[in-house]
Amino acid sequence: MKHTGWRKPTPGLGVAQQLAQAGERVSVPKSRAFVAVKRVGAHIGLKASDMMLLDTLGAFTQAQDWEEGRRPIVWASNAYLMEQTGFSLSALKRHARRLAEAGIIAFQDSSNGKRWGRRDADGVIVEAYGFDLSPMSARVAEFEHLHAELQAERELCQRLKRQITIARRMIRARIEAALSGALKGPWGVFTDVFEDLLGRLPRRHEASETLERLLDWFRKLQERVEVSFLKATAMDEVVDNSSETNEQTSRKTQDMDPKGVIFDPHILITKQLDPVTSKSSENENAAAVVPNAPPEERVDQELEDWVAETRKMRGTALDLQTVMQACPEFASWAHNMGGYLKDWGDLYRVAGQLRPMIGISEHAWHVAQDRLGKQVATAALVLVFDKHCAGEVASPGGYLRGMVEKAGAGELHLERSFYGRLSGVAA
């Protein structure tokens, strides 16, 4: 990266310079560029204060600055920008840096770090040094495409949430009906699984892949609840019919003796088919009603494994935006390597690519995924990467293994780590 002036180069600033050069080769209306950025600003990690500074800078540009072969460069002084935005000098520098690292603006520095510029009689910029907004022109198509993807993602998430709502209402209705009717079945297990699933419902925005996984589990649970409900209902009908037959037999015996004296053994009326062999008979009848039915008091092994996983991971539900904002060093590298990450799948891919850079072995990475699950392992690797870049972790591989051991003991609290770092880097 060509470097002029006093500013320390970084990979993010280098990319911003390349985008500025590309932006000079296209002609994009100013309004279109700003609309495109604002629609995806929150998704790419920009804050409201960042957008305020961007709007302030944009007010200094003119329509001809956005034409092909020209650059919209702003050379307003820090004092003026501070007056317009209400920022302190440190906040102004921080927001400008964030815009540059995100590839929204570039720094066009003079040899002495001073901002200045001049226009000709027609208002065309002849020479200028300051904030270069050309990267916005280069990325209009990218941002518009990203906005379309985000819209489609939001619609898909809304549809998945509606389907989840339908499934959980059906599950709740069946379980409550079974419990109120005192039907036999693994309702305690089903209730526990249902509560675990409810605990995983997103409080904030979640990627569609997470909702699809949740919907799949709700539907699996609904299927098993329905099977158990039908089995229990059928068994209850058999018991009722048996009781009715016993009562009819008793009445016939009494009718045969006009004096009401019963010489035959007393017939026990019970809800059990056979007081002595009720347990085995119940299981046999259950198998007859529903072939290959799952044993009572347990759901299938797949669901049991998932319940164990969700209980182990409870308290580590993090959204993608929080992870990226809390780990700016990783975010910068990730954006440079993979563009803008729209879901956990993208983050997992980039994390795997960056893993060798900090010396974490492939074996340690696979162990972390096996013990923590793919999403939690990805978040852990992001945290280790950022801490290593900040000089907080000398041995990334050992630190990751320690996190895996903590998770096994139930002592890993990733959310605390991320929100703690987030409070440290917040504006």
C-alpha positions as CSV (number, residue, x, y, z in Angstrom):
1,M,0.0,0.0,0.0
2,K,1.3,3.4,-0.9
3,H,1.6,5.5,2.2
4,T,1.9,9.2,2.4
5,G,1.9,11.5,5.4
6,W,1.7,10.5,9.1
7,R,-1.0,7.9,9.2
8,K,-0.1,4.4,10.2
9,P,-1.1,1.9,7.5
10,T,-3.4,-1.1,8.2
11,P,-4.9,-3.7,6.0
12,G,-8.3,-2.0,6.2
13,L,-6.9,1.4,5.2
14,G,-5.1,-0.3,2.3
15,V,-8.4,-1.8,1.0
16,A,-10.1,1.7,1.4
17,Q,-7.4,3.2,-0.9
18,Q,-8.0,0.5,-3.5
19,L,-11.7,1.2,-3.3
20,A,-11.1,4.9,-3.8
21,Q,-9.2,4.2,-7.0
22,A,-12.0,2.0,-8.2
23,G,-14.6,4.6,-7.3
24,E,-12.9,7.2,-9.4
25,R,-13.5,5.1,-12.5
26,V,-17.3,5.1,-12.2
27,S,-20.1,7.7,-12.1
28,V,-22.6,7.3,-9.4
29,P,-25.2,10.0,-8.2
30,K,-24.4,11.1,-4.7
31,S,-28.0,10.3,-3.5
32,R,-27.7,6.8,-4.7
33,A,-24.4,6.2,-3.0
34,F,-25.7,7.5,0.4
35,V,-28.9,5.5,0.2
36,A,-27.0,2.3,-0.5
37,V,-24.7,2.8,2.5
38,K,-27.5,3.8,4.9
39,R,-29.5,0.7,4.0
40,V,-26.8,-1.7,5.1
41,G,-24.9,0.5,7.6
42,A,-26.0,-1.3,10.7
43,H,-25.3,-4.7,9.1
44,I,-21.7,-3.9,8.3
45,G,-21.1,-2.6,11.8
46,L,-21.6,1.2,11.4
47,K,-23.2,3.1,14.2
48,A,-25.5,6.1,14.1
49,S,-22.7,8.4,15.1
50,D,-20.6,7.1,12.1
51,M,-23.5,7.8,9.8
52,M,-23.8,11.3,11.3
53,L,-20.2,12.1,10.4
54,L,-20.7,10.6,6.9
55,D,-23.7,12.8,6.3
56,T,-21.7,15.9,7.5
57,L,-18.9,15.0,5.1
58,G,-21.3,14.4,2.2
59,A,-22.8,17.9,2.7
60,F,-19.4,19.4,1.5
61,T,-19.5,17.5,-1.8
62,Q,-21.1,18.7,-5.1
63,A,-22.8,16.7,-7.8
64,Q,-19.9,17.0,-10.2
65,D,-17.6,15.4,-7.6
66,W,-19.3,12.1,-8.1
67,E,-18.8,11.9,-11.9
68,E,-16.3,9.5,-13.5
69,G,-12.7,10.6,-13.3
70,R,-13.3,12.7,-10.2
71,R,-13.2,12.2,-6.4
72,P,-15.5,13.7,-3.8
73,I,-12.8,14.8,-1.3
74,V,-13.7,16.8,1.8
75,W,-11.1,19.0,3.4
76,A,-13.2,20.5,6.2
77,S,-11.2,21.3,9.4
78,N,-11.6,19.3,12.6
79,A,-12.9,22.3,14.4
80,Y,-15.7,22.8,11.9
81,L,-16.6,19.1,11.9
82,M,-16.6,19.0,15.7
83,E,-19.0,22.0,15.7
84,Q,-21.3,20.4,13.2
85,T,-21.5,17.0,14.9
86,G,-20.9,17.8,18.5
87,F,-18.1,15.2,18.7
88,S,-15.0,15.7,20.7
89,L,-11.7,15.5,18.8
90,S,-11.0,11.9,20.0
91,A,-14.6,10.8,19.0
92,L,-14.3,12.5,15.6
93,K,-11.0,10.6,14.9
94,R,-12.5,7.4,16.1
95,H,-15.6,7.6,13.9
96,A,-13.5,8.7,10.9
97,R,-11.2,5.7,11.4
98,R,-14.2,3.3,11.7
99,L,-15.6,4.6,8.4
100,A,-12.2,4.1,6.7
101,E,-11.6,0.6,8.2
102,A,-15.1,-0.4,7.0
103,G,-14.2,0.7,3.5
104,I,-16.7,3.6,3.3
105,I,-14.2,6.5,3.0
106,A,-10.4,6.7,2.5
107,F,-7.8,9.1,3.8
108,Q,-6.2,11.2,1.1
109,D,-3.3,12.6,3.2
110,S,-0.9,15.3,2.3
111,S,2.8,15.0,3.0
112,N,2.4,17.0,6.3
113,G,-1.0,15.6,7.3
114,K,-2.8,18.9,6.6
115,R,-6.2,19.0,4.9
116,W,-6.7,21.5,2.1
117,G,-8.1,21.8,-1.4
118,R,-9.2,24.1,-4.2
119,R,-11.8,24.2,-6.9
120,D,-11.7,25.9,-10.3
121,A,-14.1,28.4,-11.7
122,D,-16.6,25.7,-12.6
123,G,-16.5,24.2,-9.1
124,V,-14.4,21.2,-10.1
125,I,-11.9,20.0,-7.5
126,V,-8.4,20.6,-8.9
127,E,-6.4,19.4,-5.9
128,A,-7.5,18.2,-2.5
129,Y,-6.4,16.3,0.6
130,G,-8.7,15.1,3.3
131,F,-11.6,12.6,3.5
132,D,-12.1,10.8,0.2
133,L,-15.7,9.5,-0.3
134,S,-14.9,7.6,-3.5
135,P,-15.1,4.1,-1.9
136,M,-18.9,4.7,-1.7
137,S,-19.1,4.9,-5.5
138,A,-17.1,1.7,-5.9
139,R,-19.4,-0.2,-3.6
140,V,-22.9,0.9,-4.6
141,A,-23.6,-2.3,-6.5
142,E,-22.3,-4.4,-3.7
143,F,-24.4,-2.6,-1.1
144,E,-27.5,-2.7,-3.2
145,H,-27.0,-6.5,-3.7
146,L,-26.4,-6.9,0.0
147,H,-29.6,-4.9,0.8
148,A,-31.6,-7.2,-1.5
149,E,-30.1,-10.3,0.3
150,L,-30.9,-8.7,3.7
151,Q,-34.5,-8.1,2.6
152,A,-34.9,-11.7,1.4
153,E,-33.3,-12.9,4.7
154,R,-35.7,-10.8,6.8
155,E,-38.7,-12.2,4.9
156,L,-37.4,-15.8,5.3
157,C,-36.9,-15.2,9.0
158,Q,-40.4,-13.9,9.4
159,R,-41.8,-16.9,7.6
160,L,-39.8,-19.3,9.8
161,K,-40.9,-17.5,12.9
162,R,-44.5,-17.9,11.9
163,Q,-44.0,-21.7,11.3
164,I,-42.2,-22.0,14.7
165,T,-45.1,-20.3,16.4
166,I,-47.6,-22.7,14.9
167,A,-45.5,-25.8,15.9
168,R,-45.0,-24.7,19.5
169,R,-48.7,-23.9,19.9
170,M,-49.6,-27.4,18.7
171,I,-47.0,-28.9,21.0
172,R,-48.2,-26.9,24.0
173,A,-51.8,-27.8,23.3
174,R,-51.1,-31.6,23.1
175,I,-48.9,-31.7,26.3
176,E,-51.5,-29.7,28.3
177,A,-54.3,-31.9,27.0
178,A,-52.3,-35.1,27.9
179,L,-51.5,-33.8,31.4
180,S,-55.1,-32.6,32.1
181,G,-56.4,-36.0,30.9
182,A,-53.9,-37.9,33.0
183,L,-52.7,-39.8,29.9
184,K,-49.7,-42.1,30.2
185,G,-46.6,-41.0,28.3
186,P,-43.2,-39.3,28.6
187,W,-44.8,-35.9,29.1
188,G,-42.2,-34.8,31.6
189,V,-39.4,-35.5,29.1
190,F,-41.4,-33.7,26.4
191,T,-42.0,-30.7,28.6
192,D,-38.2,-30.5,29.4
193,V,-37.3,-30.6,25.7
194,F,-40.0,-28.1,24.9
195,E,-38.7,-25.7,27.6
196,D,-35.2,-26.1,26.2
197,L,-36.4,-25.2,22.7
198,L,-38.3,-22.2,24.0
199,G,-35.1,-21.0,25.7
200,R,-33.4,-21.0,22.4
201,L,-35.9,-18.8,20.7
202,P,-34.1,-15.6,19.5
203,R,-34.6,-12.4,21.5
204,R,-32.9,-10.4,18.8
205,H,-32.3,-10.9,15.1
206,E,-31.0,-14.4,14.2
207,A,-29.8,-15.8,10.9
208,S,-32.3,-17.9,9.0
209,E,-30.1,-21.0,9.4
210,T,-30.5,-20.8,13.2
211,L,-34.3,-20.5,12.8
212,E,-34.4,-23.3,10.3
213,R,-32.6,-25.6,12.8
214,L,-35.0,-24.5,15.6
215,L,-38.0,-25.2,13.3
216,D,-36.7,-28.6,12.5
217,W,-36.4,-29.5,16.2
218,F,-39.8,-28.1,17.0
219,R,-41.3,-30.2,14.2
220,K,-39.5,-33.3,15.4
221,L,-40.7,-32.8,18.9
222,Q,-44.2,-32.1,17.6
223,E,-44.2,-35.4,15.6
224,R,-43.1,-37.4,18.7
225,V,-45.7,-35.6,20.9
226,E,-48.4,-36.4,18.4
227,V,-47.4,-40.1,18.3
228,S,-47.3,-40.4,22.1
229,F,-50.6,-38.6,22.4
230,L,-52.4,-40.9,19.8
231,K,-50.9,-43.9,21.5
232,A,-52.0,-42.8,25.0
233,T,-55.5,-41.9,23.7
234,A,-55.8,-45.3,22.1
235,M,-54.7,-47.1,25.3
236,D,-57.1,-45.0,27.3
237,E,-60.0,-46.1,25.1
238,V,-59.0,-49.8,25.5
239,V,-59.0,-49.4,29.3
240,D,-62.3,-47.6,29.2
241,N,-63.8,-50.4,27.0
242,S,-62.4,-53.0,29.4
243,S,-63.9,-51.3,32.4
244,E,-67.3,-51.0,30.7
245,T,-67.2,-54.8,29.9
246,N,-66.4,-55.6,33.5
247,E,-69.3,-53.4,34.7
248,Q,-71.7,-55.1,32.3
249,T,-70.5,-58.5,33.5
250,S,-71.1,-57.5,37.1
251,R,-74.6,-56.3,36.3
252,K,-75.5,-59.6,34.5
253,T,-74.3,-61.6,37.5
254,Q,-76.5,-59.6,39.8
255,D,-79.5,-60.0,37.5
256,M,-79.1,-63.8,37.5
257,D,-79.5,-63.8,41.3
258,P,-82.8,-62.1,42.2
259,K,-81.8,-61.9,45.8
260,G,-78.6,-60.1,44.9
261,V,-76.4,-62.8,46.4
262,I,-73.2,-63.2,44.4
263,F,-71.5,-66.6,44.7
264,D,-68.9,-65.9,42.0
265,P,-65.6,-64.2,43.0
266,H,-65.9,-60.4,43.1
267,I,-64.9,-58.7,39.9
268,L,-62.4,-55.9,40.5
269,I,-63.2,-52.8,38.4
270,T,-60.0,-51.0,37.6
271,K,-58.4,-48.7,35.1
272,Q,-55.6,-51.3,34.6
273,L,-56.1,-54.2,32.2
274,D,-54.7,-56.6,34.8
275,P,-53.8,-55.5,38.3
276,V,-50.9,-58.0,38.4
277,T,-49.4,-57.6,34.9
278,S,-50.5,-54.1,34.2
279,K,-47.0,-52.7,33.4
280,S,-46.1,-55.4,30.9
281,S,-49.5,-55.4,29.4
282,E,-49.4,-51.6,29.0
283,N,-46.2,-51.8,27.1
284,E,-47.4,-54.6,24.9
285,N,-50.6,-52.7,24.0
286,A,-48.6,-49.5,23.4
287,A,-46.4,-51.4,20.9
288,A,-49.5,-52.9,19.3
289,V,-51.1,-49.5,18.9
290,V,-48.0,-47.7,17.5
291,P,-45.5,-50.1,15.9
292,N,-41.9,-49.4,16.8
293,A,-43.0,-46.6,19.2
294,P,-40.2,-45.0,21.3
295,P,-39.9,-46.4,24.8
296,E,-41.8,-44.6,27.5
297,E,-39.8,-42.1,29.6
298,R,-37.4,-41.2,26.8
299,V,-37.4,-39.6,23.4
300,D,-35.2,-40.7,20.6
301,Q,-31.4,-40.5,21.1
302,E,-31.1,-37.7,18.6
303,L,-33.4,-35.5,20.6
304,E,-31.7,-36.5,23.9
305,D,-28.3,-35.5,22.5
306,W,-29.6,-32.2,21.3
307,V,-31.1,-31.5,24.8
308,A,-27.7,-32.2,26.3
309,E,-26.1,-29.9,23.8
310,T,-28.5,-27.0,24.3
311,R,-28.1,-27.3,28.1
312,K,-24.3,-27.2,27.7
313,M,-24.4,-24.2,25.4
314,R,-27.1,-22.2,27.3
315,G,-25.8,-18.8,28.1
316,T,-23.6,-18.6,24.9
317,A,-26.3,-17.3,22.5
318,L,-24.5,-14.5,20.7
319,D,-25.6,-12.6,17.6
320,L,-23.1,-12.1,14.7
321,Q,-23.1,-8.3,15.0
322,T,-22.1,-8.4,18.7
323,V,-19.2,-10.8,18.0
324,M,-17.9,-8.6,15.1
325,Q,-18.2,-5.3,17.0
326,A,-16.5,-6.7,20.1
327,C,-13.6,-8.0,18.1
328,P,-12.5,-5.2,15.7
329,E,-9.2,-6.7,14.8
330,F,-10.8,-9.9,13.7
331,A,-13.5,-8.0,11.9
332,S,-11.0,-6.0,10.0
333,W,-9.2,-9.1,8.8
334,A,-12.4,-10.9,8.1
335,H,-13.8,-8.0,5.9
336,N,-10.5,-7.9,4.0
337,M,-10.6,-11.6,3.3
338,G,-14.3,-12.4,2.9
339,G,-16.1,-9.1,2.3
340,Y,-19.2,-8.6,4.6
341,L,-20.3,-11.6,6.6
342,K,-24.1,-12.2,6.5
343,D,-24.3,-15.3,8.7
344,W,-22.5,-17.7,11.0
345,G,-21.6,-19.9,8.0
346,D,-19.6,-17.0,6.5
347,L,-17.9,-16.3,9.9
348,Y,-17.0,-20.0,10.3
349,R,-15.4,-20.1,6.9
350,V,-13.3,-17.0,7.4
351,A,-12.4,-18.1,11.0
352,G,-11.1,-21.3,9.5
353,Q,-9.0,-19.4,7.0
354,L,-7.5,-17.1,9.7
355,R,-6.9,-19.8,12.2
356,P,-3.3,-20.8,10.9
357,M,-2.2,-17.1,11.2
358,I,-2.2,-17.3,15.0
359,G,-0.8,-20.8,15.2
360,I,-3.8,-22.8,16.2
361,S,-3.5,-26.4,14.8
362,E,-6.1,-28.1,12.7
363,H,-6.4,-30.8,15.4
364,A,-7.1,-28.2,18.1
365,W,-9.7,-26.6,15.9
366,H,-11.5,-29.9,15.3
367,V,-11.5,-30.7,19.0
368,A,-13.0,-27.3,19.8
369,Q,-15.8,-27.9,17.2
370,D,-16.5,-31.4,18.5
371,R,-16.7,-30.3,22.1
372,L,-18.3,-26.9,21.8
373,G,-20.3,-27.2,18.6
374,K,-19.5,-25.3,15.4
375,Q,-21.1,-21.9,16.3
376,V,-19.6,-21.7,19.8
377,A,-16.2,-22.9,18.6
378,T,-16.3,-20.2,15.9
379,A,-17.1,-17.5,18.5
380,A,-14.3,-18.8,20.7
381,L,-11.8,-18.7,17.9
382,V,-12.8,-15.1,17.0
383,L,-12.2,-14.1,20.6
384,V,-8.8,-15.8,20.8
385,F,-7.7,-14.2,17.5
386,D,-8.7,-10.7,18.7
387,K,-7.0,-11.2,22.0
388,H,-3.8,-12.4,20.4
389,C,-3.8,-9.4,18.0
390,A,-4.2,-7.1,21.0
391,G,-1.3,-8.8,22.8
392,E,-3.6,-10.3,25.5
393,V,-2.9,-13.9,24.6
394,A,0.6,-15.3,23.9
395,S,-0.4,-18.9,23.1
396,P,-3.6,-19.0,21.1
397,G,-3.7,-22.8,20.9
398,G,-3.3,-23.2,24.6
399,Y,-5.9,-20.5,25.3
400,L,-8.4,-22.3,23.0
401,R,-7.8,-25.6,24.7
402,G,-8.4,-23.9,28.1
403,M,-11.7,-22.6,26.8
404,V,-12.7,-26.1,25.8
405,E,-11.8,-27.5,29.2
406,K,-13.8,-24.7,30.9
407,A,-16.8,-25.6,28.7
408,G,-16.6,-29.2,29.9
409,A,-16.7,-28.0,33.5
410,G,-19.6,-25.6,32.7
411,E,-17.4,-22.6,33.4
412,L,-17.2,-21.1,29.9
413,H,-19.1,-17.8,29.7
414,L,-18.5,-16.4,26.3
415,E,-21.2,-13.8,26.5
416,R,-19.5,-12.1,29.4
417,S,-16.3,-11.9,27.5
418,F,-17.8,-10.5,24.3
419,Y,-20.0,-7.9,26.1
420,G,-17.1,-7.0,28.3
421,R,-15.0,-6.3,25.2
422,L,-17.9,-4.5,23.6
423,S,-18.2,-2.1,26.4
424,G,-14.4,-1.4,26.1
425,V,-14.6,-0.5,22.4
426,A,-18.0,1.2,22.4
427,A,-18.1,4.9,21.3
